[in-house]
């Protein structure tokens, strides 16, 4: 269920095994989820949100009335930098969506080739790019397949690089055990800084100047 609280859209999720109310911003930074345990009443929920209003203002994306059409003048993120559609060789419309996707494909290919060799992972069968709401990537070691979020084209390249290492490490360690994080840190000592930089990023486009 979705509801509005001040300038935020909250995705309320009832969890029978939850013991407390909790908030989190989705990995892609475009939605905030509220986990609700069975005992929580409406008054509990509203009091919890009031107590965490400052956290929401700092971390959660606000409601926007702007719906992008990819027209000239709109500003969109490309690897962490704002670009203006229709300027400096940046296309408009569906062409921009395809342009950004091709840029991501090229970058991911470079990173996968590099780190697959460094991390000695020979059994990658397939890497796909798809729309993903709540995560940046996923790995299935049993089939050798990795899926990457299309929104990776919006975040800084060093963060994309971290996600590649993260998913490749799952080929050796399917869980998030200490051994998994040791594997990530072995090949990327500053992974925590890169991960923190991604946390709660607002990826929404901006209206920019009209044409």
Secondary structure, DSSP 8 states (H G I E B T S, - for coil): -EEEETTEEEEEEE-TT--S-EEEE-TTSS-EEEEE-TT--HHHHHHHHHHTHHHHHHHS-----------TT-EEEETTEEEETTSTT---HHHHHHHHHHHHHHHHHHHHHHHHHHTT-----EEEEE--SS-SEEEETTTTEEEEEGGGGGS-HHHHHHHHHHHHHTTT-SS--HHHHHHHHHH-TTHHHHHHHHTT-----B-----
